[in-house]
């Protein structure tokens, strides 16, 4: 149902599926009468062999990352440029990997622009989380734009120093890698990105991840950095309807590139290490501060990463209580076992350990001799134990 006056299920356009704000435009086809919101929709339906069965807007999608989707009840618009900014140690690279992995699971292509790691390390990040991307590299569904190895003067020597496993990963990854000769040349960088998008037919499908705009900002002049972000947002997000997730690490001041581009970004995701929730413990937390065009729940949630599952949210105080209970339970069980062993010696339920010790002394084990062979006789004038018994 729509909030637009007159926009109910009975008078939606039979082509675009949007509510008809005014009297619908009618069209007769054989015995059926169709209703349209405009003459344009009527003409489009006559020229096309299909209609829109549901209004998608900018194709709002679920990212697949539970900590994000739970706070985006209406989904993420595909035409979004999202800045993922946080402190070091928040595992922002793992979040970027999961965003790519979930896109691959949806059978969509993905591109990773890597400024801080070589392609082999990018692949290792997925494998460490038990996400096998090797088949996607082989088919070309996952592509890496290498903006890192330009720093290595002798690349052959770097590859020769790898062990057998990493050399294998390098061979698998090389066919799905585009190397940028000079990442400080934004024209070359944008051309390589556009070529990859074209080769993967990425339009209204897939995802692009930039691992670090902070590192990119160190390679170029500020004006070039700002223009690059704005151009990618215009060409990729707004032109192709492909979402871009760009990482950024706080390195001192928070009002420098790219953190000062909040006004340009369609979405802002904050990552932090918080030490006030639990004393002497840094808790990773995530929050969606902004997402244009959709309902957003901007609250902090604690998270950690586990292999296979990805980002897992939890309540740190509840987990602390559980861990304390587990620490207390072994000692309690041990005490109960001691009490069980001496149950025949108990005189009352509230008996203390001192009383138990005394009771044990007064009832020696029958298997032990009650009288030592070297036992000294009783002093003169005092009755012996035998006399006392008689």
N, C-alpha and C positions, 0 to 999 in steps of 0.2 A: 504494500500500500504506500502511496506517496503522500507527502505533506502538501503538495501543490494543490490549490483549490481545483476541484473537478478531476484530480488525478487519481482515479481508483482503477481497480482491476478491469472494470467493464469498459472503460474508454481509453485504453492504451493503444498507441499506434501499432498497427499490424506489421509495420516494417522495422522501425527503430526500437519499439517496445517502451518508449517514453510516454508519460502521461500526456493526454491531449488537453491543453489549458483552455481551448475554445471548442466550438462545435467542430467535430471531426469532418474531414474531407472524405466523402464516400466514393467507393468504386465498386461496380457490379461485375462479377465474373461468374458466368453461368448462373447457378442458383444461389451463390454466396455473395454476401455484401461485406466488403472490407472497409475498415475505418483507419484513416491516417491523420497524423497531426498537421501535415502540410502537403502541398502539392508536390514538393520535392520528393518526399518519401513515397508518395503514390507513383511518381514517375520512375523512381529508383527500383521499386518493386517490380514494375512492368519490364524493366531492362535487365534485372538480375534474376538468377535462378534460386536464390536463397534469401532468407530474412534473418534479422537478428532476434534470436529467441530470448536473449537476456541482455540488459544494458550493463556494460562493464566499465564505463567511464574510461580511465586510463589503465584498464586491466589490473585491477587491484589483486595482488597475489599474496600468498603466504610464503614467508621466507624459509620456513622449515626449521628455524631456530626457535625452540620453545620459549626461551626467555624474551624474545622479541614478539612473537606471534600472540602470546598471552596478553600483551599490552597494545596490540594493534587489532582490535576486534573487527575492523573493517578491511584489514589487509594493508599491503604496501603498494602504492601506485607505481606502475612500471616506469613512469617517466621521472623517477626521483634520483637526485644526486645526494647521497647520504655520507656525512662525515662521521667516522667512528674514531673518537678522540679519547685518549686515556693516558694514565701514568704507566711507566715501565713496570712490568710484572703482572699486568692484568690479562696477559695472554690474548692480546688483540689479534695476533696472527692466527691463533686457533679459531677465533670467531670468524675471521675472513675465510679460513679453510672450510669451515662448516657452511658458510653461505654458498661457496662454490660447490661443495659436495651435495647440498640439498638441491641445487639447480641441476646437477648431473643426474640425481635420482629422479627428477621430474622429466628426464630425457631432454633437457635443454643444454645448449652449449655454454661454455664459460671461458673467460679470458682473465689471466692474472698478469698484471704489470708488476714486475719485481725489481725494486731498486735496492733492496737490502740483502737479498739472498740469490745465489746461483740457482738455475733450474733444478738441479739435483736436490738441493736443500728444500726447495718448494715442494717437490714430490715427497721427500722424507717427512715433511710436516703432516701430510695426509696419511702416510703409512703409519706414523707413530700413533695416530688416532684410530687405526684399524680401518681406514677407508682406502680401499684398493682402487687407485685411479689409473693403473696401468692399462686396462682395456680402453679407457676413455682417451688416453694419450695415443694409443695405437690407432683408434678410429678418427682422431683429430677433434673429438668433441670438447676436449680440454686443451687449451693452447696457452703457452707461456711466452710473454714478451720479456726478453732478458735485457734488463737495464743495469746489470751488475758486473758481468764479466769483462766489460770494457776496461775495468780497473786492473785486470790481470795482464801483465806484459807478455808472458809466455803461457798461452792456454794449453798447448800440447803438454808442457811439463806438468801443469796442474792436473790434467786428466791422467797422465802417466802415474802420478803419485796416489791416485785413488785406489782403494782396494777393489777386489773383484766385484763385490756387490754394487758399489757406487759406479764402477765402470759400466756395469749392466744397466743401472738406472740412467746413466748418461746416454747410452745407446738408445734406450726406449724413449727418452725425453727429447733427444735431438731432433727427431722428425716432427715434433709438435712444438718447436721453439723457434721464435723469431728474435734474432739478436739485433739490438740497437747499437750502432757503431758509436754514436755520441749522444747520450741522453740529454745533454745540455742544449742540443739542437731541437727545440720544440716542434719545428716543422717536420723533421724526420720522425720524431716520436709520434706525432699525430698521424702521419702517413702510414706508419707501420700499424698503428691501432686500427685505422680505417680499413686497411687491407685485410687484417684479420677478421674484422666484423663482416666484410664482404664475403670472404672465403667461407665463413661459417653461416652465411645467410641470417645474420642476427638482426632481425627486425621484429619487435614485439615478442622477443623470445631471448632467453639467456640472461647472463649477468656478467658484469665487468668488475674486477677487484683491483684496486691500486694499493699495494701493501704499505706505502709510506709517502704521503705528501710532504712530510717533514724532511725526509731525505731529498726528495725532488727539489724542495725549496733551497737546499744548499748548493744546487748545481747551476741555478739560473738567477738572473736578476729578479727582484720582486715583481716588476711589471710583467715580465714574461711568465712568472709563476701564476699570477692572478689571471692573466689572459688564457693560459693553458686550461685552468680549471673551468673558466667560463665557456671556453670553446668546446671542451669535452661535454660539459653539461648541455650545451645547445645542440651539438651534433649527435651525441650518443643518446642522452636521456630524452631530450625533447624531439629530436629528429627521428630516432629509431625506436623510441619507447623501450630502451634497455636500461635497467637500473645500474648505477655505479656506486660501489661502496669503497670509500677511500680512507685509509688509516692515517692517523696523526698522533704523534706522541708529544706530551707536554715536556718541554725541555727548558724549564725556567719560566719566563713570562708567558701568560696565557693570551695575550692580545697581539701575538705575532702570527705570521702565516703558518698554517692555514686557519688557525683558530679565529682569526679576525674576519673570516668570510662567512660568519653565521647568517648574515643577511642574504647571501647567495644560495646557501644550501637549502635543499628541500627537506632534508632530515638531519637531525643531530642525535647521535647516540653517545652517551657518556660512560666511561669506564673509570673506576677508582679503586684504590686500596684504602679501606676505612679501618682505623684502629680504635674507634670509640664504641663499636658494637660489643666486642669482647676484649677484655683487658689483655694486653700483650699479644694480640693476634690481629694480623692484617686480613680483613675479609674482602674478597673481590665482590664488587657490586656493579650493576649495570642499570641504566635508565635511558628511556627514549625521551629526550627533552623536547623534541619537535618533529612533526611529520606533517607536511602540508597536505591539505585536502581530505584527511581522514581523521577519525576519532583516535586520540592517543591518550593512554593512561600513563602519565609521567611520574612513576614511583620507582624508588630504588628496590632492587631485589639482589640478594646474595647468590652467587653462582660459583661453580667449579667445573672443570672439564674432565670427562672420563672417556676412555677409549671406547669407541663404538657408539656411545650415546650422545657424545658432544656436550653442549652446554646443559648443565643440570642445575636448576634453581633449588634453593633450600632455605630453611629458617635457621640462622646460626644459633640463636638462643635455644631453640628446641633441640638441635643437634648437640649442643653443649650439655643440656640436661640428660640426654640419652647416654652420652659418653661418661658422664659422672656416675650415672646409675650402673653402667657396666663396670666401672672401676670399683664401686662399692660391693657389687654382687659376689665376686670371688671370695673376699674376706668373710662375708656373711655366710657363704656356703661352707667355708672352712670351719667357722665357729660351730655351725650346725652339725658338721660331721663329728667334731670332737664331743659335742653334747650327746650325739647318738651313740658313740662308743662307750660313754660312761653312763648311759641311761639306767643301768642296773644299780648304779651307786648313788642315784639322785634321792634325796630325802624330801625335796619340795621343788616346784617349778622355778622358784626364784632363787635357787641356790647359787652362791658365788663360786668362783674358782678356788678361793682359799678354803672354803668349806669342803669342797670336793677333794682337795689335796689332803686335808686332815682325815677325811673319811677313808681315803686310800691307805693312809699310814696305819689306821686302826684295824684294817682288815687286810692283812698280808695275803699274798697269793698262796694257795694251798700247795702248789707245786714246789714251793721253796721250803727248805727246812725251817721249822719254827724255833729251833734251838741250835745254836752253834756248838760244835764239839769243844771249842776252846772257851766256851762261855764261863765266866768267872762265877764262883759260888756267891750266894748272898752274904752280905756282911753279917757278923755275929749279932744276934739279937733281933734280926729282921727275918720274918718268915719267908721261906722260898716260895716260888710260884706254885710248886706242887702242894706245899702245905696250905697255901691260900685256897687252892681248889678243893682240898679235903675239908 
